[in-house]
């Protein structure tokens, strides 16, 4: 989670033996120069590994099989420097299990008008070599991303970076484990879903442990760990005086340490809990969940495992970017016709990675759950562009919804609201954005991101092979309703 440079993408260049050894030598030299330039770009988040030029079906199949087995390889960037007959690629592409990006570029930026001859044309023919490659992927109905432009163009680097970040999130899901402490909140529909289908489709598993298993881990936390965490709280947050005399602070740190230990021992990348099932735990995990999310764990409240997994993936995608990602919920509206707003929050569990300033560590009653008053971090979120994303189970498929928003600073103080919160304006406007979300069946739980864009999520949905519904500045309800109808027919 600290550095995506532990991952790599393989740069694979296609050619053939038709052009002779001198041309192939130049193709290999050019491929290495392009790969090195991408590696040196500050925008590219992973290592770019240049692989030998592939010229036969056997070389292609062997290389792509090696990519499948390479534990640090998140995907393939393919480029046809010359003409690489696409029938050579069928076997390898059928076997490939990693995400694929087609870089439609060429080594030279400009045509050398006074010197161009047929030797130059035979060497630099990506303009039609990439079309041959593109055809076979379309013919095979393969999901991939196509990025067009010169390899030195910063805009090309930005589009590559978006895909690479999505590929890192997808890679992190493969074989990931998420644990649910207890079940879903009773009678709630959208947090349910097919966990078997999710494991088949997404590559991660979701299994339940009784909350008593967690309670036992919490009870075993040594006093020294509690004291270390309390000291860390004092260094990191503004502590309210009520905590100094309350046993709640030690209870909260013990819950945090127990949760972390349970997740580490089980190799889990995220979890869910529910206020309806806290037997053996003194208080609902508040600050514990906030701090664990800040470390990179996924979280979903009330048993919402789909959101827990999405929060984890989006945190991986955003590694190293300014801003944060958090579990979120559209909580209440401000329907002022001159300044409509959504107030996003939750009972306790908003990640401090999105905080605008140093959070305040506080204790307050919680009206549901029937447990002791929980400790939590209270803060406002930073203003600026953001988005909300949600995965829902539509029965015959999964759907990823994305709504672009702009967060705003609080227009008034909120002295009686003791939770972390963020105010935003949904695009294209309040009425259209919220209505579109409802039509699309969007969940009330989301992952709120300050640093990812809809392109990251579009690339991620393409890798997963799932439907994407985007609500942005250009959304029109009539068009969106038709899009939903067409998608229903397509997936049927």
N, C-alpha and C positions, 0 to 999 in steps of 0.2 A: 504493500500500500504506500510505502514511502517513496518508491522510485520505480517508474515503469520501464526504466532502462534494463531491468532484469529480464524483460521480455524482448523478443526479436521478431521481425518480419522478414521473410525470405524474398529477395529480389530475383525474379526468374526471367531470363531473357530468351526468347525463342528465335531460332533461325533454322537453317537446313544446310546440307552439304553441297547443294547446287552451286554455290557462289565461290567455292574454293577456300583454301586455308588462309590466304591473305585477308579476305573479307571476314572470315570467322575470327581471325586475330583482332581485327579492328572492332568487330562487334563486342568481343570480350573486353577490350580496353574501354570502349565507350560505356558498357554496362557498369564496370567498376567505377568509372568517374561519376556516373549518375548516382549510383548507390552511395558513394562516399559523400557526395554533395547533400543528399538527403540526410545522411547520418550527421552531417555538420550543421544542419538547419536547427535553430533553437525551437522551432515549432514542432518538430517530429519527436514524439515522446518515447519511442522504443528504438532499439538497435536495428539498423537495416543491414542484413547479411546478404552479400552478393554471392549468388550461386553460379556454378559453371553454366555456360550457354547450352541449352538443350536443343538437340538437332534430330532426334529420332523418337519414335513412340516408346521404345524401351527406356531411354534416358528420362523422358518426361514422366512415365509411370513410376520409375524407381525414385525419382526425386520427390514427387508428390506423396508417395507412400512414406518416404523418410520424414516429410513435413508432418504427416499425421502422427508419427511416433515421437516427434521432437517435443519435449515437455515445455520448452520455453518459446516455441514458435506459435504466435497468435494468428498468423495468416500469411497469404501469398500475395505479393505485388507482381503482376505479370506484364511484360512489355514485349511486343514483337518488333525488334529492330529492323529485321528484313521481312521477307515473306516466309512464314512458317505454316506449311499446309495443315489445315485444322483437323483433318482426320487423324493426324499423329497425336492429337491431344485428347481424343475421346476416352481412351482407357484411363489415362491419368486423371482427367476431370471426373470421370465416374467414381474413381477411388478416393478423390480428395474429400476430406472431412473438415478442413479448416476454411475460414472465410477467405474470399478471393476478391481482390481489387484489380481492375484492368486499367493500367496507366497508359492512356493514349497520348503519346508524346513522340518526339524524335530528338536525336542528339543535337543537330544544328537547329538554332532558332530561326535563322534567316536563310533564304535561298542565295547561294553565291552566284549572283547573276552572270558575271563575266567568266566564271570558271566551271560552271556546272556542265557535266558530261554524263554519259551513260554509266560509267563506273560509280560516280557519285549517286546516281539515281538507284542503282542496284543495291548500294550499301544502305542508303537512307530512304527506305520505303515503308516506314511505319504507317503512312497514310493509307496504304491498302493492305499491308500485313496485319494491322490491328483490326481491319474490317473482316478479314478472314477469321481471325480469332473470335471477334465479337459474334459472327454468325453462328459458330458452333456452340457457343454458350447459350445463345438465344434458341437455337435448335434443340438443345438439351434441356431448355427451361431451367437454367441454373441461376440462382440468386447471386448477384455480385454488384459491385459498385464500379462505375466507369468515371474516371477523372481525366479530362482532356485539357491539354495546355503544355507549355514548355516546362521542363523539369526544374528550371531555375526560377520560375515564377512563384512569388510568395503565396499567391492565391491557390496555386496547385498544392503547395506545402500545407496550407490551411485545410484543404479538403482531404488530403492524405491523413493529416493529423486527426481530423474528426473520425475518419474510418478506423484508424489505428487505435484510438481511445475506445471506440465501440468494440473493437476486436478484443481489447484487453478485458473489458467487462464480460464479453461472451466467454472468453477463455477462462476467466475466474469462476464462471458458473459451472463449467464442466467438472463433474464429480464433487461439487460443493454440497455441504450438508447444512440444513437449517433445522432448528429444534423448536417445537411448540411446547410451552409449559401450559398444560390444560388445553381446552378446546376453544372453538369460536365463541364469541358472545352469543348467548342464546337468541334464536329466532332471526338472526341477521343473515341476509342472503349473499351480499356481494363479497364478503370475506370467505365464503365457501369456495369450493372449486375441486377439480379433479387432480389430485396430487400424483396419481400414476401417469396421467397424460402429461402433466408438467415435467415429470422426470424424463419421459420419452422425448418430449419436445425441446426442453430447455437444458437437460443434463444435470440438474440438481435434485437432491432428494429432500423430502420433508417428513420428519417423524416426530412423534410425541413422547415426552417424558412427563410422568406425574409430577405435579408441583412439589410433592414430598421429596423427590430426588434432589431438586434444587434446594429445598429447605435444609436437607442434610448437609449439603455442600456449604451453605451459608453458616450453619452452626459450627462447622469445623474451622472457620477462619480464625487464625491466631490474633491475639490482642495486639501484637506488634504491627501486623498489617493494618489493623484499624487505625492505630496511631499514625502510621505513615500516610494513610489516605487523608486523615483529618488535617495533617500538616500541609498536604498538597492542596486541599480545599482552601486553606487560609492563604496560601501563596497565589492561587489562581483566581479567586473570586472575592467579591465584597460580601463579607459575612454579616448577617443580621444578628443583633444581640440576643434574640430569642433562642438561637441555636446554642448559645454558650451554656445554658442551664438545662437543656433538653436532652434526654437520652436518644432522641430521634436521630441525631447526627451520627452517633456510633452505630445505630441500627442501619442507617442508610449506607454507611461505608462498608459494613459487614455484608449487606446485600450486594453491593457493587463487587466486592472481592469474591464473594461466592459465585456470582454470575460469571465473572471473568474466568475463574478457575474451571467452572463447569464447561464453558465454551472452549477453553483451551484444551482441556482433557479430551473432549469429544471431537475436536477438530471442526467445530461449527463456525460458520461465517455469519450467522445471524440467528435471530430468535423472535418468538412472539410470546406474549403473555396476555392475561385477561383479568380485569378487576373482579370478575365473578368467580375466580378460582385462585385464591391466595392462601389456601390452608397451610399453616406452618410458617408463613412469612408475615412479619410484623406490619409492614406497610407496602403499598404498591411501589414497585421499583420506579422511581422518578429520576433523581439525579444519576442513579446508576445507569439507567438506559441512556440518558443524555450523554454521559461521558463515554460509554461504550460505543455509541454511534460516532462520537467524535474520533474514536480510535479506528473507525472503519467498519464496524459491525453493522449489518442490516437489522432493521427492527420493524415490526408491525404490531399494532395494538389489537386487542380483542381477537387474537388468533389469526390475524391477516398475514398469512405466510407469503402470498404473492407480492405484497408491498414490501415485506422484509427482504425478499430476494431482490426486488427492484432497487431498493435503497442501497443494498450492498453493491450491485452492479454499477449504479450511477456514481457511487463513491470511488470505485476503482477507476471508472472512465475519467473522472475529474482529478485524479491524483496529480498534485503539483500545480493545479490552477488556483488562482485567487478566488476566494469565496467558498461556499459550502453546499452540502446537500443534506436534507433532513426528511424524516417522516413528517407528514403534514396532514391536516384535515381542514376542509372548508367549514368553518364553524358558524359564522353568522355574517349577515350583510348590513351594509350601510346604504340605504336606498335613496340618499339625497340625489335628486335629479341633476344637480349641478356638480356633484362629486361622488358618484357611486363607487363603493369599495367592498372588497371581501376581506374579512378578518379571518386569517388562518391561525390555527392553534391546535392544542389538544389538552387533555387533562394535565399532563406533565411532560410528555416525551418529545420535545423539540430539540434538535441537535444544536449545541452552541457553536458549531462551525459557521452558522449563518448569523451569529450575533453581531450587532453594530458596535457594541462596546463591552466592557468587562461585565459579565453576568453577575447578578446578585443571587447569593445562595440563601434561600428562605425556607421557612416551614409554615404551612397553612393547612387548615382542614380540607378534606376531600369529601364531597357530599355523597359519593357512591363507593361501594366496595366494603364498607363496614370495618375498616382497619384504622390503625393509628395514622395521625397526620403525617403525610409524606414530605420529605425534603426534596426541593427542586431548584433548578436554575431559572431565574426570571430575567428576560431581556427583550428588547426590540430588535427586529432584524433590519439589515441595511437596505436602503433604497437602491433601485436599479433594475435592469432587465433580468427576467427570471422565467421559469416555466414550471408547470405542474405536470407530472406524468403518472399514469395509472394503468395497471394491467388487470383486465377483467376476463372471466371465463364465460364465453357466450354459448357454451354447451357443445357446439361443433367446432369451436376454435377459440384461441386466445386473441384478444384485441388490446393493443397498446394505444392509449389516448394521450395526446400531448396538447396542452393549452399554453401558448406563450402569454406572459403577463408582464406587467411592470410594477415592481414594488415601490411603495411610497413611504415617506417618514410619517409617523403618527401625527394626526392633525390635532389631537388632544392627549393629555396625559391619561393614564389608565391606572389610577392609584388603588382600585379595588379588584383588579384582575391579576391575580398572583401566578401567572403562567407566562411562558415565552410566547411571542406572537409576531405576526407579520401582516401588514396591510398591502393589498395589491389590487390593480385594475386589470381584469382579464381582457385580452384582445378577442375580437375587434372592438367590442364595447361590452359593457356589463350584461345587457339583456341578451345579446347574440351569443356571447361566450358561454354564459351559464346555460342558456337554452340548448346550445349545441352539445354541451357536455351531457345534459339530461337526455337528449335524443340518442346520443351514442352509448348510453348506459354506463357512463363513467362512475367510478367508485367515489365515496366520500373520503377515502384514504388515498394519499398520493405520496410521491417523492417530489419535494420542492427543491429546485436547483437554481443556484445563482450563477453557475459557471458552465453549464452545458447548454447546447443549442438544440433546436429541433433536428438539425442535421445529424448530430450524434445519435439521437433516438431513432431517426429514420434508418440510419445505417445498422443500428442494433436490431431493429425489427426485421430488416432484410436478412441479417444473419440468422435470426431465429425462425424465419419463414412465417411470420405472423402478420396480421393486419395492423396497419397504422392509421389512426385517425388524427389529423392535425387541425387544431383550431388556432388560427393566427390572424394577422391583420387583414387578410384577404377572404376570410370565411364569410360565405353567404348561406343563410339557412336553407334556402331552396336547393342550392347546389349540394350542400352537405347531406340533406335528406336523400337526394338522389344517389349520392356516393354510398350512403349506408345501404340503400336498396340494391345497388349494383354489387356491393360486397357480399350481401346476403345471397344473391344469386350465384356469384362466383364460388363462394365457399360451400354452397349446397352441392 
